[in-house]
Amino acid sequence: MFIGGLNWDTTDESLRNYFSQFGKVDACTIMRDAAGRSRCFAFLTFEDPASVNAVMVREHFLDGKIIDPKRAIPRQEHQRATKLFIGGLPGSVTSESMRDFFSQFGKVIDSTVMLDRETGRSKGFGFVSFEDTDVTPFLGFGKLEIDGKLVSRGQVLSRHHADWWMNLPD
């Protein structure tokens, strides 16, 4: 779990003691800066993952502060792409029309058609980000046609991958 909003004075031990009422705490680490000062958040794991559910159903108060526990997303899940590269876009497609089109596949949280900096014209590709991290089924759909033109799509695997696409020469 991610535990935010900690008091500067909260220790690993006091955090572990507090959360042990919900189940056996496997690991508990308050994150600290280079000088050893608390960054006021921590990561905590329970021996039994079901203990997380018990934590999530109520408000928590520790060392004089309301704290904010959240389910931590495992790194491999967090890095899964929610963003799709869309190529072969006709010049008539805008970020808004692309958002409207792709909303049929799930909740779109961002839609961007890449534009030439000098002319303001579409570069013919863009990105769509979905709220649902599992966009894999979308990749298997048949042909997609936007404004009369077939478009290609692929999952963006990382921030570096997205930067590479965005910095293609005009």
N, C-alpha and C positions, 0 to 999 in steps of 0.2 A: 504494500500500500504506500501511497504518497501521503505524508502528513504535513500540511502547510499551516502557517499562522502560529508557529510555536513562539513561546516566550524566549527571550535571549537567555534566560537562566535555566530553561528546561535541559535536563541531562538525559543521556541515553538510558540511565537507570530509571529515572522517574517516568520516562515515556514507556519503557518496557513494563514497569509496574502498573501503570494506568491501563495499558492495553491487555495485560494478562487476564483481566476480568472477562475478556471475550474469548479466550483460548490461549493455548501455549504459544508464546512468541518464539519464533525460530531465530530471527535476526532483527536488530534494531540499530539504525545508524543515523545520527543527526549529522547533516552535512555542514562542514566548516570551511571557512576561507583559509588562505595561506597563513594567516596570523593565528589560526585556531579558534576564531570567533564563530559562533553559531550563525548559519545562514537562515535560521528560523524555519527550516523544513527538514524532514527526515524520510527515510524509507524503512518500512517495517514489513516483515513477512510472518505469517502464522504457520504453524505445523499443519493445521487443517484449514484449507482454503475456505471452508464454509464459515469460519469465524469472521471473515470479511463481511458477510451478509449481516451478522449481528452488529457490527460496527456501523454499517451504513444506515441503519434505521433510526438513529437518534443523534442529537446534538452532543458535542463533547467540549468540556471545560477543563483545562489543565494549567496549573501554575498561573492562575489569574486571567487566562485568556481563553476565548472560544477558539478551538482549533478546527482545522478543516481536513479531515481524512478523505481520500479519494482512492478508487481502485487504480493501481498503477498498471499501465499497459506494458507488457513485456517488450523489450527493445525490438525483437524481431517482428512483433505485431505492429508496433508503432511505426516501424520503417516500411511496412507494406504500403504500396502506393495507393492513394485514394485519387490520384490525379491521372487523367488520360491525356495523351498526346492525340490531337486530331489534325490530320493532314489532308491536303487537297481541297481546302475550303474555297468556294467561289468568292470573289471579291465582294459580293452583296451581303455576306454573312457578317453580322456584328456580334460583339460579346453578348448582347442582350438576346438576339435571335438564337444564338447557339445555346444559351442557357435555357430558353424556352423549349428548344428542340430536345435537348438531353434530359430535361426534367421528366420525360416519360419513362426514363429508366431508373429514377431514384431522385432523392433530394439533392439538388445541385447547390453547393456552397460557394463556388467561384467559377467564373467562366471568362476567359480572356482570349481574344483574337489578337495575335501579334501584328503590330503595325510597323511599317518602315518609319524611322524617326524623321527622315527628311520630307517624305511625300505624304505621310499619314495614311497611306494605302495598306491594305491587308497584305501580309507576307504569305497568305494561303495556308497558315496553320495556326493552331491555338491549343489551349489546355482547358479541360473541364475537371473540376474537383467535386467529388460526391461526399456526402455526409457518411454514407455507409462505406466502411473500409473494404468491403468485399465487392469490388467491381469486376472480378474475374468472370462472372457469368455474362456480363455485357460484352466482353471480348469475343465470346463465341457467337454472337448474333450474326445473321447474314449481312447482306449488303446494306449500307446506310447511305441514304441520299438526302442531301440538304440543298435546298434551292436548285433542284434539278441536276446536281452533280454528286457522283459517288465519292465518299470520303473514306480515308483510312484511319485506323486508330490503333493505339498501342499503349501499354501501361508505362508510366514514367517510374523507373525503378529507384531513383534517388534524386536529391536536390541537385547533385552534380549533373545528372542526366538531363534534368530540366534546364539547367543553366546552359548546357551544351546546345540544346535545341534553340534556346532563345538567342544565343549569340552567333547563330549561323550568319555568314555574310549575306548581304542583300543581293 
